[in-house]
Amino acid sequence: MILQTNLKHIATAEEYSEVLENNENVMVSCGRMGPMCTPVYSSMKELESEYPKVEFRDMLFDNPHAAVIRNLPEARSFMGLPFVIYYKNGGIVAATSSVQSKEQIKSILDREFTNGKD
């Protein structure tokens, strides 16, 4: 079960673990194909070329394997989709929910992954 986006997808908990283990900087958007999520996916796709050291991925919120994100303590209070989690060296450095502008996403990428642009 995957989203219909132009991003690389995470379909299983195993893939999720592999992505975190094999990449220093990771941004995962866990959502659906809805009005709050699609702008985030579009921004992520646009930002991929600006941040070559960041791995941009999506995951379908309704996939049972997405429990690895839905059940994170950082996501406990989230009320809207998508759940966006930023990881550095496998650890969570930022987490947001609901629609985010490209500028909001860039500010987090710049703050957390200062070397993500070079």
C-alpha positions as CSV (number, residue, x, y, z in Angstrom):
1,M,0.0,0.0,0.0
2,I,1.6,3.2,-1.2
3,L,0.6,6.8,-1.9
4,Q,0.2,8.1,-5.5
5,T,3.0,10.7,-5.2
6,N,6.2,11.3,-7.1
7,L,8.2,10.6,-3.9
8,K,10.0,7.5,-2.9
9,H,7.7,5.4,-0.8
10,I,7.9,3.4,2.4
11,A,5.5,0.5,2.4
12,T,6.6,-1.6,5.4
13,A,8.1,-1.2,8.8
14,E,11.2,-3.0,7.5
15,E,11.6,-0.5,4.8
16,Y,11.2,2.3,7.3
17,S,14.0,0.8,9.5
18,E,16.2,0.4,6.5
19,V,15.8,4.0,5.4
20,L,16.6,5.3,8.8
21,E,19.6,3.0,9.2
22,N,21.1,3.8,5.7
23,N,20.6,7.6,5.6
24,E,21.8,10.3,7.9
25,N,19.0,12.8,7.2
26,V,15.5,11.7,6.5
27,M,12.1,13.4,6.2
28,V,9.0,11.2,6.2
29,S,5.5,12.4,5.5
30,C,2.8,10.0,6.7
31,G,-0.6,10.9,5.3
32,R,-3.3,10.4,2.7
33,M,-4.1,11.9,-0.7
34,G,-6.0,14.8,0.7
35,P,-6.0,18.6,0.7
36,M,-3.8,18.9,3.9
37,C,-1.2,16.3,2.6
38,T,-0.7,16.9,-1.1
39,P,0.8,20.4,-0.7
40,V,3.4,18.8,1.6
41,Y,4.2,16.1,-0.9
42,S,4.6,18.7,-3.6
43,S,6.9,20.8,-1.5
44,M,9.0,17.8,-0.6
45,K,9.4,16.8,-4.3
46,E,10.4,20.4,-5.2
47,L,13.0,20.5,-2.3
48,E,14.6,17.2,-3.2
49,S,17.1,18.8,-5.6
50,E,18.0,21.6,-3.1
51,Y,18.7,19.1,-0.3
52,P,20.6,16.2,-1.9
53,K,21.8,14.9,1.5
54,V,18.2,14.5,2.8
55,E,16.1,11.4,2.0
56,F,12.5,12.4,1.3
57,R,9.9,9.7,1.7
58,D,6.2,9.2,2.1
59,M,4.1,6.6,3.8
60,L,0.4,5.8,3.7
61,F,-1.2,6.7,7.0
62,D,-3.8,3.9,6.7
63,N,-1.1,1.2,6.1
64,P,-0.9,-1.0,9.2
65,H,2.9,-0.6,9.0
66,A,2.5,3.1,9.5
67,A,2.0,2.4,13.2
68,V,5.8,3.0,13.4
69,I,5.0,6.6,12.9
70,R,1.5,6.9,14.2
71,N,2.6,5.5,17.6
72,L,5.6,7.8,18.1
73,P,5.5,9.8,21.4
74,E,6.3,12.9,19.3
75,A,3.0,12.3,17.3
76,R,0.8,11.6,20.3
77,S,-0.8,15.1,20.3
78,F,-1.1,15.4,16.5
79,M,-4.6,16.2,15.3
80,G,-4.2,16.6,11.5
81,L,-2.5,14.8,8.6
82,P,0.2,14.5,7.4
83,F,2.4,13.5,10.3
84,V,5.9,14.7,9.2
85,I,8.9,13.3,11.1
86,Y,12.5,14.5,10.6
87,Y,15.3,12.1,11.5
88,K,19.1,12.7,11.9
89,N,21.2,9.6,12.4
90,G,18.0,7.6,13.2
91,G,16.8,9.9,15.9
92,I,13.9,12.3,15.7
93,V,14.9,15.9,15.6
94,A,11.6,17.5,14.6
95,A,7.9,16.5,14.1
96,T,5.0,18.4,12.6
97,S,1.4,17.8,11.6
98,S,-1.1,19.3,9.3
99,V,-0.4,21.3,6.2
100,Q,3.0,23.0,6.1
101,S,4.2,25.6,3.5
102,K,7.4,25.0,1.5
103,E,9.0,27.8,3.6
104,Q,8.0,26.1,6.9
105,I,9.5,22.9,5.6
106,K,12.7,24.6,4.4
107,S,13.2,26.3,7.8
108,I,13.1,22.9,9.5
109,L,15.4,21.4,6.9
110,D,17.9,24.3,7.3
111,R,17.7,24.2,11.1
112,E,18.1,20.4,11.5
113,F,20.2,19.5,8.5
114,T,22.5,22.4,8.1
115,N,24.8,20.3,5.8
116,G,21.8,18.9,3.9
117,K,22.2,21.4,1.1
118,D,25.8,20.8,0.0
